[in-house]
Amino acid sequence: MIGVRKRVPGSYRDKDLVYAATARCPCGAGLAHTRRAGLASWDCSSILKGDAIEEGAPGSVQHTDPLPFTFYEIKSEAQPSAKGATTRP
């Protein structure tokens, strides 16, 4: 489930995202999801913020595909059991 992804038009900001406590994308950025309802999966925060380099451009890297909440158990930075851990930049 790894592939090169394009930039997202209408990027999110860090304050719009909930980050994973420890899980990261293969590119090194933390996994995140938006605070708004409707996005029911973890995704690379670099893609959500629009920082990812377009496919085929110099310096482009591989990113994970969106990971649906129903299939993946990833601990959020907001969970008490995360004990303050976060992948937030």
Biopython code that builds the backbone (N, CA, C, O; Angstrom):
import numpy as np
from Bio.PDB.StructureBuilder import StructureBuilder

atoms = [
    (1, "MET", "N", (0.813, -1.192, 0.000)),
    (1, "MET", "CA", (0.000, 0.000, 0.000)),
    (1, "MET", "C", (0.855, 1.252, 0.000)),
    (1, "MET", "O", (0.483, 2.255, 0.609)),
    (2, "ILE", "N", (1.978, 1.209, -0.665)),
    (2, "ILE", "CA", (2.823, 2.392, -0.739)),
    (2, "ILE", "C", (2.836, 2.858, -2.181)),
    (2, "ILE", "O", (3.007, 2.058, -3.101)),
    (3, "GLY", "N", (2.654, 4.149, -2.374)),
    (3, "GLY", "CA", (2.676, 4.712, -3.710)),
    (3, "GLY", "C", (3.035, 6.180, -3.655)),
    (3, "GLY", "O", (2.958, 6.808, -2.599)),
    (4, "VAL", "N", (3.428, 6.726, -4.790)),
    (4, "VAL", "CA", (3.758, 8.145, -4.852)),
    (4, "VAL", "C", (2.462, 8.923, -5.023)),
    (4, "VAL", "O", (1.631, 8.575, -5.861)),
    (5, "ARG", "N", (2.291, 9.973, -4.232)),
    (5, "ARG", "CA", (1.052, 10.756, -4.236)),
    (5, "ARG", "C", (1.321, 12.189, -4.633)),
    (5, "ARG", "O", (2.430, 12.686, -4.436)),
    (6, "LYS", "N", (0.332, 12.863, -5.188)),
    (6, "LYS", "CA", (0.456, 14.261, -5.583)),
    (6, "LYS", "C", (0.054, 15.187, -4.450)),
    (6, "LYS", "O", (-0.528, 14.751, -3.457)),
    (7, "ARG", "N", (0.370, 16.479, -4.603)),
    (7, "ARG", "CA", (-0.007, 17.490, -3.611)),
    (7, "ARG", "C", (-1.519, 17.587, -3.508)),
    (7, "ARG", "O", (-2.235, 17.313, -4.471)),
    (8, "VAL", "N", (-1.989, 17.972, -2.358)),
    (8, "VAL", "CA", (-3.415, 18.138, -2.120)),
    (8, "VAL", "C", (-3.758, 19.611, -2.280)),
    (8, "VAL", "O", (-3.217, 20.440, -1.548)),
    (9, "PRO", "N", (-4.636, 19.965, -3.208)),
    (9, "PRO", "CA", (-5.039, 21.369, -3.286)),
    (9, "PRO", "C", (-5.855, 21.741, -2.054)),
    (9, "PRO", "O", (-6.611, 20.911, -1.550)),
    (10, "GLY", "N", (-5.721, 22.962, -1.562)),
    (10, "GLY", "CA", (-6.457, 23.360, -0.362)),
    (10, "GLY", "C", (-5.877, 22.692, 0.852)),
    (10, "GLY", "O", (-6.581, 21.967, 1.556)),
    (11, "SER", "N", (-4.622, 22.916, 1.111)),
    (11, "SER", "CA", (-3.883, 22.239, 2.178)),
    (11, "SER", "C", (-4.432, 22.536, 3.568)),
    (11, "SER", "O", (-5.030, 23.584, 3.811)),
    (12, "TYR", "N", (-4.213, 21.589, 4.469)),
    (12, "TYR", "CA", (-4.554, 21.753, 5.881)),
    (12, "TYR", "C", (-3.358, 22.345, 6.614)),
    (12, "TYR", "O", (-2.235, 22.294, 6.112)),
    (13, "ARG", "N", (-3.586, 22.897, 7.778)),
    (13, "ARG", "CA", (-2.520, 23.391, 8.646)),
    (13, "ARG", "C", (-2.393, 22.435, 9.825)),
    (13, "ARG", "O", (-3.285, 21.623, 10.071)),
    (14, "ASP", "N", (-1.275, 22.535, 10.558)),
    (14, "ASP", "CA", (-1.062, 21.648, 11.713)),
    (14, "ASP", "C", (-2.214, 21.723, 12.700)),
    (14, "ASP", "O", (-2.601, 20.705, 13.274)),
    (15, "LYS", "N", (-2.771, 22.916, 12.909)),
    (15, "LYS", "CA", (-3.860, 23.053, 13.887)),
    (15, "LYS", "C", (-5.144, 22.367, 13.431)),
    (15, "LYS", "O", (-6.036, 22.138, 14.248)),
    (16, "ASP", "N", (-5.259, 22.032, 12.137)),
    (16, "ASP", "CA", (-6.435, 21.342, 11.601)),
    (16, "ASP", "C", (-6.309, 19.826, 11.702)),
    (16, "ASP", "O", (-7.264, 19.104, 11.416)),
    (17, "LEU", "N", (-5.136, 19.338, 12.108)),
    (17, "LEU", "CA", (-4.848, 17.906, 12.071)),
    (17, "LEU", "C", (-4.667, 17.314, 13.465)),
    (17, "LEU", "O", (-4.224, 17.984, 14.397)),
    (18, "VAL", "N", (-5.024, 16.039, 13.574)),
    (18, "VAL", "CA", (-4.729, 15.228, 14.758)),
    (18, "VAL", "C", (-3.658, 14.247, 14.307)),
    (18, "VAL", "O", (-3.863, 13.491, 13.357)),
    (19, "TYR", "N", (-2.523, 14.256, 14.983)),
    (19, "TYR", "CA", (-1.396, 13.421, 14.598)),
    (19, "TYR", "C", (-1.399, 12.096, 15.342)),
    (19, "TYR", "O", (-1.974, 11.967, 16.423)),
    (20, "ALA", "N", (-0.740, 11.115, 14.732)),
    (20, "ALA", "CA", (-0.533, 9.821, 15.382)),
    (20, "ALA", "C", (0.515, 9.992, 16.476)),
    (20, "ALA", "O", (1.364, 10.879, 16.396)),
    (21, "ALA", "N", (0.454, 9.153, 17.483)),
    (21, "ALA", "CA", (1.425, 9.216, 18.575)),
    (21, "ALA", "C", (2.809, 8.774, 18.098)),
    (21, "ALA", "O", (3.807, 9.422, 18.414)),
    (22, "THR", "N", (2.875, 7.682, 17.346)),
    (22, "THR", "CA", (4.187, 7.165, 16.931)),
    (22, "THR", "C", (4.248, 6.732, 15.467)),
    (22, "THR", "O", (5.346, 6.621, 14.922)),
    (23, "ALA", "N", (3.132, 6.487, 14.819)),
    (23, "ALA", "CA", (3.132, 5.951, 13.451)),
    (23, "ALA", "C", (3.528, 7.014, 12.431)),
    (23, "ALA", "O", (3.038, 8.143, 12.467)),
    (24, "ARG", "N", (4.420, 6.634, 11.523)),
    (24, "ARG", "CA", (4.913, 7.555, 10.503)),
    (24, "ARG", "C", (4.760, 6.959, 9.106)),
    (24, "ARG", "O", (4.689, 5.743, 8.933)),
    (25, "CYS", "N", (4.713, 7.842, 8.125)),
    (25, "CYS", "CA", (4.710, 7.486, 6.710)),
    (25, "CYS", "C", (6.133, 7.070, 6.327)),
    (25, "CYS", "O", (7.076, 7.489, 6.998)),
    (26, "PRO", "N", (6.327, 6.267, 5.281)),
    (26, "PRO", "CA", (7.679, 5.925, 4.842)),
    (26, "PRO", "C", (8.538, 7.151, 4.510)),
    (26, "PRO", "O", (9.766, 7.056, 4.530)),
    (27, "CYS", "N", (7.921, 8.296, 4.205)),
    (27, "CYS", "CA", (8.685, 9.511, 3.899)),
    (27, "CYS", "C", (9.252, 10.150, 5.165)),
    (27, "CYS", "O", (10.108, 11.031, 5.079)),
    (28, "GLY", "N", (8.784, 9.716, 6.348)),
    (28, "GLY", "CA", (9.269, 10.243, 7.612)),
    (28, "GLY", "C", (8.291, 11.168, 8.316)),
    (28, "GLY", "O", (8.436, 11.418, 9.513)),
    (29, "ALA", "N", (7.301, 11.681, 7.603)),
    (29, "ALA", "CA", (6.296, 12.556, 8.220)),
    (29, "ALA", "C", (5.330, 11.731, 9.066)),
    (29, "ALA", "O", (5.109, 10.553, 8.787)),
    (30, "GLY", "N", (4.760, 12.342, 10.094)),
    (30, "GLY", "CA", (3.795, 11.657, 10.936)),
    (30, "GLY", "C", (2.479, 11.420, 10.221)),
    (30, "GLY", "O", (2.094, 12.195, 9.346)),
    (31, "LEU", "N", (1.796, 10.360, 10.586)),
    (31, "LEU", "CA", (0.453, 10.131, 10.056)),
    (31, "LEU", "C", (-0.508, 11.052, 10.785)),
    (31, "LEU", "O", (-0.283, 11.387, 11.948)),
    (32, "ALA", "N", (-1.579, 11.467, 10.116)),
    (32, "ALA", "CA", (-2.537, 12.393, 10.707)),
    (32, "ALA", "C", (-3.901, 12.211, 10.057)),
    (32, "ALA", "O", (-4.030, 11.547, 9.028)),
    (33, "HIS", "N", (-4.913, 12.808, 10.668)),
    (33, "HIS", "CA", (-6.238, 12.915, 10.060)),
    (33, "HIS", "C", (-6.777, 14.282, 10.424)),
    (33, "HIS", "O", (-6.288, 14.927, 11.351)),
    (34, "THR", "N", (-7.786, 14.721, 9.689)),
    (34, "THR", "CA", (-8.329, 16.053, 9.944)),
    (34, "THR", "C", (-9.270, 16.024, 11.136)),
    (34, "THR", "O", (-9.829, 14.983, 11.482)),
    (35, "ARG", "N", (-9.432, 17.171, 11.750)),
    (35, "ARG", "CA", (-10.368, 17.304, 12.867)),
    (35, "ARG", "C", (-11.807, 17.327, 12.358)),
    (35, "ARG", "O", (-12.738, 17.057, 13.116)),
    (36, "ARG", "N", (-11.990, 17.645, 11.089)),
    (36, "ARG", "CA", (-13.334, 17.719, 10.514)),
    (36, "ARG", "C", (-13.864, 16.325, 10.226)),
    (36, "ARG", "O", (-13.110, 15.408, 9.900)),
    (37, "ALA", "N", (-15.167, 16.186, 10.352)),
    (37, "ALA", "CA", (-15.811, 14.897, 10.070)),
    (37, "ALA", "C", (-15.705, 14.602, 8.575)),
    (37, "ALA", "O", (-15.605, 15.525, 7.766)),
    (38, "GLY", "N", (-15.727, 13.362, 8.218)),
    (38, "GLY", "CA", (-15.742, 12.981, 6.815)),
    (38, "GLY", "C", (-14.485, 12.240, 6.393)),
    (38, "GLY", "O", (-14.564, 11.334, 5.563)),
    (39, "LEU", "N", (-13.331, 12.595, 6.936)),
    (39, "LEU", "CA", (-12.112, 11.885, 6.611)),
    (39, "LEU", "C", (-11.920, 10.804, 7.655)),
    (39, "LEU", "O", (-11.549, 11.095, 8.792)),
    (40, "ALA", "N", (-12.168, 9.566, 7.283)),
    (40, "ALA", "CA", (-12.135, 8.455, 8.240)),
    (40, "ALA", "C", (-10.914, 7.583, 8.024)),
    (40, "ALA", "O", (-11.004, 6.355, 8.036)),
    (41, "SER", "N", (-9.759, 8.233, 7.824)),
    (41, "SER", "CA", (-8.538, 7.454, 7.642)),
    (41, "SER", "C", (-7.322, 8.280, 8.050)),
    (41, "SER", "O", (-7.354, 9.511, 8.074)),
    (42, "TRP", "N", (-6.254, 7.561, 8.370)),
    (42, "TRP", "CA", (-4.963, 8.184, 8.630)),
    (42, "TRP", "C", (-4.286, 8.396, 7.289)),
    (42, "TRP", "O", (-4.418, 7.569, 6.387)),
    (43, "ASP", "N", (-3.559, 9.501, 7.149)),
    (43, "ASP", "CA", (-2.850, 9.780, 5.906)),
    (43, "ASP", "C", (-1.545, 10.486, 6.255)),
    (43, "ASP", "O", (-1.361, 10.920, 7.392)),
    (44, "CYS", "N", (-0.663, 10.602, 5.314)),
    (44, "CYS", "CA", (0.603, 11.283, 5.521)),
    (44, "CYS", "C", (0.348, 12.769, 5.754)),
    (44, "CYS", "O", (-0.319, 13.413, 4.944)),
    (45, "SER", "N", (0.872, 13.320, 6.849)),
    (45, "SER", "CA", (0.641, 14.731, 7.148)),
    (45, "SER", "C", (1.263, 15.634, 6.090)),
    (45, "SER", "O", (0.771, 16.738, 5.857)),
    (46, "SER", "N", (2.322, 15.189, 5.456)),
    (46, "SER", "CA", (2.951, 15.963, 4.389)),
    (46, "SER", "C", (1.995, 16.138, 3.213)),
    (46, "SER", "O", (1.957, 17.202, 2.595)),
    (47, "ILE", "N", (1.238, 15.118, 2.909)),
    (47, "ILE", "CA", (0.254, 15.192, 1.833)),
    (47, "ILE", "C", (-0.912, 16.077, 2.251)),
    (47, "ILE", "O", (-1.355, 16.926, 1.478)),
    (48, "LEU", "N", (-1.412, 15.884, 3.474)),
    (48, "LEU", "CA", (-2.549, 16.676, 3.947)),
    (48, "LEU", "C", (-2.225, 18.167, 4.014)),
    (48, "LEU", "O", (-3.104, 19.004, 3.806)),
    (49, "LYS", "N", (-0.968, 18.501, 4.304)),
    (49, "LYS", "CA", (-0.562, 19.905, 4.390)),
    (49, "LYS", "C", (-0.143, 20.456, 3.031)),
    (49, "LYS", "O", (0.087, 21.659, 2.901)),
    (50, "GLY", "N", (-0.040, 19.598, 2.018)),
    (50, "GLY", "CA", (0.350, 20.058, 0.689)),
    (50, "GLY", "C", (1.846, 20.232, 0.528)),
    (50, "GLY", "O", (2.293, 20.927, -0.385)),
    (51, "ASP", "N", (2.633, 19.607, 1.407)),
    (51, "ASP", "CA", (4.087, 19.728, 1.338)),
    (51, "ASP", "C", (4.738, 18.644, 0.485)),
    (51, "ASP", "O", (5.931, 18.727, 0.190)),
    (52, "ALA", "N", (3.982, 17.644, 0.091)),
    (52, "ALA", "CA", (4.545, 16.536, -0.684)),
    (52, "ALA", "C", (4.917, 17.023, -2.085)),
    (52, "ALA", "O", (4.218, 17.848, -2.674)),
    (53, "ILE", "N", (6.006, 16.510, -2.598)),
    (53, "ILE", "CA", (6.468, 16.869, -3.934)),
    (53, "ILE", "C", (5.710, 16.028, -4.949)),
    (53, "ILE", "O", (5.479, 14.840, -4.726)),
    (54, "GLU", "N", (5.319, 16.646, -6.076)),
    (54, "GLU", "CA", (4.517, 15.941, -7.077)),
    (54, "GLU", "C", (5.271, 14.752, -7.653)),
    (54, "GLU", "O", (6.496, 14.755, -7.773)),
    (55, "GLU", "N", (4.491, 13.737, -8.003)),
    (55, "GLU", "CA", (5.035, 12.509, -8.561)),
    (55, "GLU", "C", (5.905, 12.806, -9.773)),
    (55, "GLU", "O", (5.525, 13.582, -10.650)),
    (56, "GLY", "N", (7.076, 12.179, -9.812)),
    (56, "GLY", "CA", (7.974, 12.337, -10.944)),
    (56, "GLY", "C", (8.914, 13.533, -10.836)),
    (56, "GLY", "O", (9.901, 13.607, -11.569)),
    (57, "ALA", "N", (8.627, 14.465, -9.940)),
    (57, "ALA", "CA", (9.495, 15.630, -9.762)),
    (57, "ALA", "C", (10.746, 15.211, -9.001)),
    (57, "ALA", "O", (10.711, 14.253, -8.229)),
    (58, "PRO", "N", (11.852, 15.924, -9.213)),
    (58, "PRO", "CA", (13.062, 15.591, -8.448)),
    (58, "PRO", "C", (12.795, 15.673, -6.943)),
    (58, "PRO", "O", (12.185, 16.627, -6.461)),
    (59, "GLY", "N", (13.251, 14.681, -6.227)),
    (59, "GLY", "CA", (13.066, 14.662, -4.780)),
    (59, "GLY", "C", (11.761, 14.048, -4.319)),
    (59, "GLY", "O", (11.487, 14.023, -3.119)),
    (60, "SER", "N", (10.936, 13.545, -5.251)),
    (60, "SER", "CA", (9.665, 12.928, -4.834)),
    (60, "SER", "C", (9.966, 11.621, -4.090)),
    (60, "SER", "O", (10.930, 10.924, -4.406)),
    (61, "VAL", "N", (9.137, 11.306, -3.111)),
    (61, "VAL", "CA", (9.312, 10.107, -2.290)),
    (61, "VAL", "C", (8.015, 9.323, -2.245)),
    (61, "VAL", "O", (6.968, 9.812, -2.667)),
    (62, "GLN", "N", (8.089, 8.107, -1.732)),
    (62, "GLN", "CA", (6.894, 7.287, -1.616)),
    (62, "GLN", "C", (6.162, 7.610, -0.327)),
    (62, "GLN", "O", (6.776, 7.934, 0.690)),
    (63, "HIS", "N", (4.827, 7.515, -0.385)),
    (63, "HIS", "CA", (3.969, 7.758, 0.775)),
    (63, "HIS", "C", (3.013, 6.581, 0.929)),
    (63, "HIS", "O", (2.722, 5.874, -0.036)),
    (64, "THR", "N", (2.535, 6.382, 2.139)),
    (64, "THR", "CA", (1.547, 5.349, 2.381)),
    (64, "THR", "C", (0.202, 5.774, 1.798)),
    (64, "THR", "O", (-0.091, 6.967, 1.715)),
    (65, "ASP", "N", (-0.595, 4.827, 1.405)),
    (65, "ASP", "CA", (-1.972, 5.117, 1.012)),
    (65, "ASP", "C", (-2.755, 5.448, 2.275)),
    (65, "ASP", "O", (-2.311, 5.114, 3.374)),
    (66, "PRO", "N", (-3.920, 6.102, 2.146)),
    (66, "PRO", "CA", (-4.747, 6.343, 3.340)),
    (66, "PRO", "C", (-5.059, 5.022, 4.049)),
    (66, "PRO", "O", (-5.345, 4.012, 3.406)),
    (67, "LEU", "N", (-4.999, 5.046, 5.376)),
    (67, "LEU", "CA", (-5.235, 3.856, 6.193)),
    (67, "LEU", "C", (-6.566, 4.021, 6.922)),
    (67, "LEU", "O", (-6.621, 4.727, 7.929)),
    (68, "PRO", "N", (-7.653, 3.383, 6.437)),
    (68, "PRO", "CA", (-8.979, 3.550, 7.047)),
    (68, "PRO", "C", (-9.011, 3.143, 8.512)),
    (68, "PRO", "O", (-8.416, 2.140, 8.905)),
    (69, "PHE", "N", (-9.719, 3.940, 9.318)),
    (69, "PHE", "CA", (-9.848, 3.677, 10.750)),
    (69, "PHE", "C", (-10.389, 2.275, 11.023)),
    (69, "PHE", "O", (-10.013, 1.647, 12.013)),
    (70, "THR", "N", (-11.271, 1.782, 10.151)),
    (70, "THR", "CA", (-11.903, 0.485, 10.391)),
    (70, "THR", "C", (-10.934, -0.686, 10.255)),
    (70, "THR", "O", (-11.214, -1.776, 10.755)),
    (71, "PHE", "N", (-9.790, -0.479, 9.581)),
    (71, "PHE", "CA", (-8.846, -1.571, 9.345)),
    (71, "PHE", "C", (-7.515, -1.411, 10.071)),
    (71, "PHE", "O", (-6.760, -2.376, 10.191)),
    (72, "TYR", "N", (-7.217, -0.213, 10.553)),
    (72, "TYR", "CA", (-5.919, 0.042, 11.168)),
    (72, "TYR", "C", (-6.093, 0.665, 12.544)),
    (72, "TYR", "O", (-6.845, 1.626, 12.708)),
    (73, "GLU", "N", (-5.393, 0.113, 13.535)),
    (73, "GLU", "CA", (-5.430, 0.654, 14.888)),
    (73, "GLU", "C", (-4.155, 1.455, 15.104)),
    (73, "GLU", "O", (-3.098, 0.896, 15.395)),
    (74, "ILE", "N", (-4.266, 2.763, 14.957)),
    (74, "ILE", "CA", (-3.139, 3.664, 15.149)),
    (74, "ILE", "C", (-3.484, 4.578, 16.312)),
    (74, "ILE", "O", (-4.556, 5.184, 16.342)),
    (75, "LYS", "N", (-2.579, 4.674, 17.259)),
    (75, "LYS", "CA", (-2.834, 5.478, 18.451)),
    (75, "LYS", "C", (-2.690, 6.962, 18.126)),
    (75, "LYS", "O", (-1.694, 7.387, 17.540)),
    (76, "SER", "N", (-3.694, 7.740, 18.514)),
    (76, "SER", "CA", (-3.692, 9.186, 18.316)),
    (76, "SER", "C", (-2.893, 9.871, 19.417)),
    (76, "SER", "O", (-2.779, 9.354, 20.529)),
    (77, "GLU", "N", (-2.338, 11.048, 19.097)),
    (77, "GLU", "CA", (-1.641, 11.840, 20.105)),
    (77, "GLU", "C", (-2.594, 12.291, 21.211)),
    (77, "GLU", "O", (-2.150, 12.636, 22.306)),
    (78, "ALA", "N", (-3.895, 12.291, 20.936)),
    (78, "ALA", "CA", (-4.899, 12.745, 21.894)),
    (78, "ALA", "C", (-5.299, 11.661, 22.902)),
    (78, "ALA", "O", (-5.960, 11.960, 23.896)),
    (79, "GLN", "N", (-4.907, 10.413, 22.656)),
    (79, "GLN", "CA", (-5.268, 9.334, 23.576)),
    (79, "GLN", "C", (-4.417, 9.410, 24.841)),
    (79, "GLN", "O", (-3.202, 9.586, 24.756)),
    (80, "PRO", "N", (-5.035, 9.281, 26.001)),
    (80, "PRO", "CA", (-4.264, 9.318, 27.255)),
    (80, "PRO", "C", (-3.152, 8.277, 27.303)),
    (80, "PRO", "O", (-2.096, 8.523, 27.884)),
    (81, "SER", "N", (-3.384, 7.119, 26.698)),
    (81, "SER", "CA", (-2.367, 6.067, 26.737)),
    (81, "SER", "C", (-1.142, 6.407, 25.887)),
    (81, "SER", "O", (-0.130, 5.713, 25.975)),
    (82, "ALA", "N", (-1.210, 7.453, 25.069)),
    (82, "ALA", "CA", (-0.044, 7.886, 24.274)),
    (82, "ALA", "C", (0.988, 8.573, 25.166)),
    (82, "ALA", "O", (2.151, 8.707, 24.785)),
    (83, "LYS", "N", (0.562, 9.009, 26.355)),
    (83, "LYS", "CA", (1.452, 9.638, 27.343)),
    (83, "LYS", "C", (2.268, 10.779, 26.755)),
    (83, "LYS", "O", (3.459, 10.921, 27.033)),
    (84, "GLY", "N", (1.600, 11.595, 25.931)),
    (84, "GLY", "CA", (2.244, 12.789, 25.374)),
    (84, "GLY", "C", (3.031, 12.560, 24.097)),
    (84, "GLY", "O", (3.553, 13.517, 23.525)),
    (85, "ALA", "N", (3.131, 11.327, 23.634)),
    (85, "ALA", "CA", (3.869, 11.043, 22.397)),
    (85, "ALA", "C", (3.124, 11.642, 21.211)),
    (85, "ALA", "O", (1.893, 11.634, 21.177)),
    (86, "THR", "N", (3.859, 12.154, 20.250)),
    (86, "THR", "CA", (3.242, 12.707, 19.046)),
    (86, "THR", "C", (4.261, 12.709, 17.911)),
    (86, "THR", "O", (5.468, 12.749, 18.149)),
    (87, "THR", "N", (3.769, 12.666, 16.687)),
    (87, "THR", "CA", (4.614, 12.811, 15.506)),
    (87, "THR", "C", (4.455, 14.209, 14.928)),
    (87, "THR", "O", (4.920, 14.484, 13.822)),
    (88, "ARG", "N", (3.801, 15.090, 15.674)),
    (88, "ARG", "CA", (3.602, 16.479, 15.253)),
    (88, "ARG", "C", (4.961, 17.157, 15.089)),
    (88, "ARG", "O", (5.836, 16.995, 15.939)),
    (89, "PRO", "N", (5.150, 17.927, 13.986)),
    (89, "PRO", "CA", (6.452, 18.600, 13.797)),
    (89, "PRO", "C", (6.684, 19.685, 14.834)),
    (89, "PRO", "O", (7.724, 20.343, 14.817)),
]
sb = StructureBuilder()
sb.init_structure("model")
sb.init_model(0)
sb.init_chain("A")
sb.init_seg("    ")
for serial, (resi, resn, name, xyz) in enumerate(atoms, 1):
    if name == "N":
        sb.init_residue(resn, " ", resi, " ")
    sb.init_atom(name, np.array(xyz, "f"), 0.0, 1.0, " ", f" {name:<3s}", serial, name[0])
structure = sb.get_structure()
